[in-house]
């Protein structure tokens, strides 16, 4: 079972982009904010756009980021939006993990 709930509505994505604290790295841009009082779990969204690559590459990046978030959000409760940049396609799993953990710290 996932340790976080997914962002569903585009308004939630937009609110987190506008009001969240942004941390950018070479492969990822992470927006984070404190959870709402009603959030029992962390809430996370992952965005991987077409500039990252074709569908197979985008899905690979999305699955990697989701696996890293599953581990990273085990002991935290946050609202997070992860936006993959084109460099994420060539980044290794360990590099993505380091960048995401640095952004969440």
Residue pairs with C-beta under 8 A, 6 or more apart in sequence:
2 66
2 70
3 41
3 42
3 70
3 73
3 74
4 41
4 42
4 43
4 44
4 69
4 70
4 73
4 80
5 39
5 41
5 42
5 43
5 44
6 43
6 44
6 45
7 13
7 16
7 43
7 44
7 45
7 79
7 81
12 43
12 45
13 45
13 47
13 81
16 31
16 33
16 45
16 79
16 80
16 81
17 31
17 81
19 33
20 31
20 32
20 33
20 79
20 81
21 31
21 32
21 33
22 29
22 30
22 31
23 29
23 30
23 32
23 102
23 103
24 30
25 99
25 102
25 103
26 85
26 87
26 91
26 99
27 84
27 85
27 87
27 88
27 91
27 95
27 96
27 99
28 65
28 82
28 83
28 84
28 85
28 88
28 96
28 99
28 100
28 103
29 82
29 83
29 85
30 80
30 81
30 82
30 83
30 100
30 103
30 104
31 80
31 81
31 83
32 78
32 79
32 80
32 81
32 103
32 104
33 78
33 79
34 78
34 79
35 42
35 43
35 77
35 78
35 79
36 79
39 77
39 79
41 77
42 73
42 76
42 77
42 78
42 79
42 80
43 78
43 79
43 80
44 69
44 73
44 78
44 79
44 80
44 81
44 82
45 80
45 81
45 82
46 62
46 65
46 66
46 69
46 81
46 82
46 84
47 81
47 82
47 83
47 84
48 58
48 59
48 61
48 62
48 65
48 83
48 84
48 88
49 58
49 83
49 84
50 58
51 85
51 86
52 58
52 61
52 84
52 85
52 86
52 88
52 89
53 61
53 86
53 89
57 89
58 84
61 84
61 88
61 89
61 96
62 84
64 93
64 96
65 82
65 84
65 88
65 96
65 100
68 93
68 96
68 97
68 100
68 101
69 80
69 82
69 100
72 100
72 101
72 104
73 80
76 104
78 104
80 104
82 100
88 96
91 99
